Amino acid sequence: MLAAVRADGRALQFVPDPFKADREIVCVAASNHYKAISYASRALRGDRAIALAAVSTDANAIGGFDDSVQKDVDVVIAALHQDSGTCCWRSFVLSHEDRVRFARVIATRMGEFPEDLQARLRREFPELASP
């Protein structure tokens, strides 16, 4: 099974259910193709470590994970590092408390991002102070 999902993460949809709950198989599949997580067990769609691995190779993978993972600041930042255009729309679905928390973390890590992404983040998060 591992070889199949390593070759194409979407193969996860065809494996027997017990393998869809196997952390290693799902992590390899999700890191291989952004849609693979949608075939994983519900429990693994909430796995932060798998999300971090998946968004590090394709930021679009964030959309297949549970809301709690999609709102995880470290997961969003990893996705932004992988593809700065993918995740900015996520800020609009965050609760006020999540936006404030996210903005605080982004403010401390702003220097990690290229200037164009910094400008986009400031537009999306007016609560971020300008340099």
N, C-alpha and C positions, 0 to 999 in steps of 0.2 A: 504494500500500500504506500509506503514511504516513497518508493521509486516513482510511482504513478503521480503522486501529488507534487513531487519535486520536478517532474517533467512538465506538469500543467496543474496548477492549483485548483482549477475548476473540476478536476477529476474527483475532488472530495464529494461532489454531489452523487457520485455513483458507488461509493464505498458503503459497506454495511454500517448501520447506525453505531455500533460500538466504536468504530474507527473515527466517527464524527465527534466522539467525546474524548478521543485520545489527544492529549495536549501536544505531544511532539508532532504528530501527523497534521493537526490543525495549524500549528505554528508554521510548519514548512509550507503548507498549502496557502495560508494567508499571506505569507511573505513572498510567495510566488505569483499570486494573482489577487488583485484587490477584491474581486467578487467571491472568493472562496469562503470567506468568513460567513457568508449568508447560508452556507450549507452545514456549518458546524452546529454542535449542540447549543442550546440556549445558554447553558452555563459558561461555555467557552466564549460566547459573544460578549461576555462581561469580563473577560480576562485582560487585565491591564498589560501584563507582560507580552501576551500575544499581540495586543494592539500596538504596543511600542515597536515590536519587531515588524509588524505588517506595514505600519505607516512610514517606517524608515526606508522601505523599498518602494512604496506607492502610497502617497498621501490620500488618495481616493478611498483606500480601505477603511478610513475612519467612519464612513457612512454605514458600514455593515455592523458596527459594534453597538452595544446597548448605550442608551443615553448617558449613563454614569461614566462610561469610558469616553464618549464623545466630549464630555465636559471636563475631563481630566486635563489639567493645565499641561502636564508633561507630555501627554499624548498629542495634544494640539500643537505644542511647540515642536515636537518631533516631526509632525506632519508639515508644519510651516517650513522647517529646515529642508525637508525633502522636496516640497513644491509650494512655493510661497503664494501661488494663486488659488490653491484648492480650498483652504479652510476658512478664509476670512468671513464667508457668509455665515459660518457657525455662530458668530458673535450675536447675530440677531435673534437666535432662538434661546439664548441663555437667559436665565432668570436674572433679576437685578443683582442679587447676591453673588451669583456666579460671574457676572460681568465685572463686578467690583473686584472679586478675588482674582480673576483672570488678568484684569488691567494692572493690578498691583504686581503680579509676577512678571508680566510682560515689561512693565516699567523697569524692573531690576535687570532684565535680560535684553533690553532693547539693542544694546551694542552688538549682540550676536547676529543681528539681521542686516541684510543689505539696505541701503538708503531707501530704495523704492518700496520695500516692504515696510520699513519704519513709517514712511509717509502713509501708506495704506492703513496700517494699524492705528495711527493717530486719527485718521478720518473715521475709522470704525469705532474707535474707543476715544471719544472726546475727553474722557476722564484722564487720559494720559497727558502729562505735561509736555509741552513743546520744549525742544532743547534750548 
